[in-house]
């Protein structure tokens, strides 16, 4: 009978010790939830302003490419490789934010 009570007491003490050891870990993990939500909203805000920035950069690349191609064309040089190069570089900048949108799941 004494041995049975001792086993129950030992089991109770082990459960209490386990709860004592793991409870501070739960308390430390909880404050991170609000910060993660705040970080996600910041990422969304800056990510969609990055979309507008990519539009501006793509337009600048297209304008510079058009000027370069026009200049080469007027000088009598071959522009058959320059036109697709400038076009696809501008398209790449436009589609980069779409790729990142789906990559990060925003």
C-alpha positions as CSV (number, residue, x, y, z in Angstrom):
1,X,0.0,0.0,0.0
2,X,2.8,2.4,0.9
3,X,4.6,1.6,-2.4
4,X,1.4,2.4,-4.4
5,X,1.0,5.7,-2.7
6,X,4.7,6.5,-3.3
7,X,4.3,5.7,-7.0
8,X,1.2,7.9,-7.2
9,X,3.0,10.7,-5.4
10,X,6.1,10.3,-7.6
11,X,3.9,10.4,-10.8
12,X,2.2,13.5,-9.5
13,X,5.5,15.2,-8.8
14,X,6.8,14.3,-12.2
15,X,3.7,15.8,-13.9
16,X,4.0,19.0,-11.8
17,X,7.7,19.2,-12.7
18,X,7.0,18.8,-16.4
19,X,4.2,21.5,-16.2
20,X,6.6,23.8,-14.3
21,X,9.3,23.4,-16.9
22,X,7.1,23.8,-20.0
23,X,4.8,26.6,-18.9
24,X,7.4,29.4,-19.3
25,X,8.0,28.2,-22.9
26,X,4.3,28.7,-23.6
27,X,4.4,32.2,-22.1
28,X,7.4,33.1,-24.2
29,X,5.8,31.9,-27.4
30,X,2.5,33.9,-27.2
31,X,3.7,37.5,-27.8
32,X,5.1,36.6,-31.2
33,X,1.7,36.2,-32.7
34,X,0.9,39.9,-32.8
35,X,4.3,40.8,-34.2
36,X,3.9,38.2,-36.9
37,X,0.6,39.7,-37.9
38,X,2.1,43.2,-37.9
39,X,5.0,42.1,-40.0
40,X,2.7,40.4,-42.5
41,X,0.7,43.6,-42.9
42,X,3.9,45.6,-43.4
43,X,5.1,43.2,-46.0
44,X,1.8,43.4,-47.9
45,X,1.9,47.2,-47.8
46,X,5.5,47.5,-49.1
47,X,5.0,44.6,-51.5
48,X,2.2,46.4,-53.4
49,X,4.1,49.6,-53.5
50,X,6.9,47.5,-55.0
51,X,4.4,46.7,-57.8
52,X,4.0,50.4,-58.6
53,X,7.8,50.8,-58.5
54,X,8.2,47.9,-61.0
55,X,5.8,49.7,-63.3
56,X,7.9,52.8,-63.2
57,X,11.2,51.0,-63.7
58,X,9.7,49.0,-66.6
59,X,8.5,52.2,-68.2
60,X,11.9,53.8,-67.8
61,X,13.5,50.7,-69.4
62,X,11.1,50.9,-72.3
63,X,11.8,54.6,-72.9
64,X,15.5,54.2,-72.7
65,X,15.3,51.1,-75.0
66,X,13.2,53.0,-77.5
67,X,15.7,55.9,-77.6
68,X,18.7,53.5,-78.0
69,X,17.0,51.5,-80.7
70,X,15.9,54.7,-82.5
71,X,19.5,56.1,-82.3
72,X,21.0,52.9,-83.7
73,X,18.4,52.7,-86.4
74,X,19.1,56.3,-87.5
75,X,22.8,55.5,-87.6
76,X,22.2,52.6,-89.9
77,X,23.1,49.9,-87.5
78,X,21.3,46.6,-87.2
79,X,18.6,46.7,-84.5
80,X,17.1,43.2,-84.9
81,X,18.6,42.0,-81.7
82,X,18.2,45.1,-79.7
83,X,14.4,45.4,-80.0
84,X,13.6,41.9,-78.4
85,X,16.3,42.5,-75.8
86,X,14.8,45.8,-74.5
87,X,11.3,44.5,-74.8
88,X,11.9,41.3,-72.8
89,X,14.0,43.2,-70.2
90,X,11.0,45.5,-69.6
91,X,8.6,42.5,-69.5
92,X,10.9,40.7,-67.0
93,X,10.7,43.7,-64.6
94,X,6.9,43.7,-65.0
95,X,6.4,40.0,-64.3
96,X,8.9,39.8,-61.4
97,X,6.4,41.2,-58.9
98,X,3.8,38.7,-60.1
99,X,6.2,35.9,-59.6
100,X,7.1,37.1,-56.1
101,X,3.4,37.6,-55.3
102,X,2.6,33.9,-55.9
103,X,5.9,32.8,-54.4
104,X,5.2,34.4,-51.0
105,X,1.4,33.7,-51.2
106,X,0.3,37.3,-50.7
